[in-house]
Amino acid sequence: MASILVVDDELGIRGLLSEILGDEGHTVELAENAAQARAARERAAPDLVLLDIWMPDVDGITLLKEWSAAGLLTMPVIMMSGHGTIDTAVEATKHGAMAFLEKPITLQKLLRSVELGLQRNTPRPAPAVAAPTGWPRPEEPVTYTSVPMNGVVTHSLSPTPSGPSPDQVFHLDRPLREARDAFERSYFEFHLAKEGGSMTRVAEKTGLERTHLYRKLKQLGVDISRAKRGG
């Protein structure tokens, strides 16, 4: 996933965006003003920046111009504002912003804008023939085969005593989010079965907090009770 810098002087907005993007698997760094944003940009260039316009020290447009003039605008920048106007949006895009989000930001618009920004910043990869990163874990016996046919890729796993069905089929001829949801559903079902339905152990294995894990499973429609009965 990607490294995303969120710059906003409102604690609640920073926390909310961090939680949402973290649930999507991204690494999120937070800054509450332009000074912290500059420091974060110097430490490591993020893959994408969500930048608030109205901040107490230096406003987002000024910071955007500064990065552009210094040749530091090497990542997509999405501007955010609760009091923006068309003129503000036009000025932001003129100086390098790729999109403008009006607060309150809906979940769908946020995720769609981030997805488009990351696609713009990353070359389209070749069709994957290797194991998806993070599933299963390296210590587990696994053999992968990938045979593209009519938009379908099959990943075959050597069976494990506690795992689900050894064959996972992912249809690639569908929107990215649907394909990703299908993979994540199989990923969590695999770990739930392997850990006997223990949410604590699954949270440790997947690197998610329990509250985030419950929310993710509910969002994906994973039957937790069935996993526990199976365990």
N, C-alpha and C positions, 0 to 999 in steps of 0.2 A: 504494500500500500504506500501512501504518500506521506510526506512531511508537510504539514500545513501550519502556517503562522496566523493566529487570530489577534488582531489589534483592535481593541475597543476599551473605552474608559469605564464602561458599565460592567460591574462584577457579574451581575446576573446573566448578561448576554455572553460574556466570556465563558462562564460555567456551562451554560446551555449548549453553546456551539461546541465546546470541548467534549461534552458528554455525547452529543449526536455524532460528531465526527470520529470520536474514539470508538463508539459502537460499530461504526463502519470499517474499523480496522486501521484508521489513519493515526499517525503520530502527530500530536497537537502541541504547539508551543504558544504560550499566551503572553501578550504585552498590553499594558494599559495606557501607554502613551507613545509618542514618536521616539523618544530617547530609548525606551526598551525595545521598540521595533528595530531601530538602527542596530542596536547591540545584537539582537537575535539574527538579523540579516548578515552581520559581519561574522558571527560564529559559524554559521552554515546556511547557505542559500536554500530556502524552503522550496518545495515543489509548487506551492501556491500560497497566496496571501489573501486573507479576508480583512479588509481595511475599512474601519469606520471613518466617516468624513469629519464629524464634529467631535474634536477632542480638545482638552483644556490648554495644552501647551502649543502644539503644532497640529494644524488640521490635516486630514488625510490627503486632500488634494495637493497641499504644499509638499508633504512627504513623497507623494507619488511623483511630482515634478522633480524633486531632489534626486530620487533614485534614477529617474529617466535621464536627467542631465549628466549624472555620474556614470552612466552605463551599467547601473546595477539592476535594471529592470529586466532581469533574465528569467523571471517567473511570471505566470499569469497573476494578475491582481483583480480581485472582485471587490468593488466599493460597496459600502453599506451606509444607510442613513434613514433616520426616522423623519427627517424634515427636508428631504431632497426635492429638487425641482428638475424639470427637463433640462434647463440650462446647466445645472450642476452635473447631471448625467452626461451631457454632451461634452462638457469640459473634462470630465474624468476620462472618458473614452479617447478624447483628443490627446491626452497626455499618457496614454498607454494602458488604461484599465480595460479589461475584456468584458466586464459586465457590471451592472448596477442593481443592487437588491434593496428594495424599500422595506424598512421595518414596519410592523413585525414580519419577520421572514418566515414563510411557510416551509415546512419540512421538505415538501416536494421540490420547491424552487431552489432551496439551498442545495440539496443533493444533486439536482440536475445541473446547476451552475458549476458545482465543484467537479462533477464528472466531466462536463464539457471542457472545463479549464485544464484538467489533468490530461485529457485526450489531446488537447492542443499542445501541451508541453512535452508529451511523450510520443516518440515514433510508434506507429502501429506494429506490434510484435508479430512474428511469424506464428503460424498455428502451433500450439504447444504439443510436444510429444513426450515431455518429461512429466514427472510427478508434480501435481500442484503443491506449491510451497506450504508446509505445515500440516499435511495430511497424507498418510499417517505419519507418526513420528519416526525418526531415523532408526531407532532401535527395534522397530517392528518389522518382521519379514514382509517384503512386498515385491511384486513384480508388476510392471506397468506395460501395457500395450496400447497403442493409439492408432485406430484405423478410421480415418475420416471417410464417411460415406453418407451422402445426402444430408450434410450438415450435422452428423452425429459423431461424437467421439466417445469411445468406450475405454475406460480405465479398468483393468482387471487386477484385483489384489489377491495375493495368496491368502487363503482363509486363516482367520485367527479364532481361538476358542470362543471369545466373547463378542466378536464383531458382528455386524449385520451381514446381509447378503454380500458375497465377495465381488459381485459385478455391479459397478455403478455406471449408468449411462447418462451422459449429459448431451442434450440437444443444443447445438450451437446456433441453429437457425432461428433465433428468437432475440428479443431485446436483451441488452447486457444485464439489466437488473434482474430479469427473470432467470437468466442463466446463473447469475451469481447466487440468487436465493436458492436455486436448486442445489448448487454445490454446497452452500453453507448448511442447508437442511441435512444433507447426507453427512456432512462433516460432524455436526453436533449429534446426530443419531448414532454415528459410529462411536463417538466418545461416551455417550450416555449408555450404550449397550456394553461397551468395554468396561466402564466403571460401575456397572450394576445400578445405574440410575442415581448415583451419588452426585448431587449438585456441587458439593464441596470439592470433590476430586475433579469433576469436569471443569469447574472454575479454575482450579490450579493448572490443569493440563492445557487449557485453552488460553490462559492468561487474562481472563475477564473477571471482574468483580461479580459476586453472586447476583446483585441487583441488576447489573447490566446483562448478565447471562439469562436471567428469568425474562427480562424484557425482550431479548433477542429471540429466545425460543418461542415466546408468545407471538412475536412478529412473524416468525417463519412458519408458525402452525405446527410446531413439533409437540407430539403428545408425551408430556413428561410422565404422566401416570402409567402409561403403557411401558415406558422404559424401566420404571421402577418395578413393575410387576414382572417384566422379563428378567430383571436382575435377580 
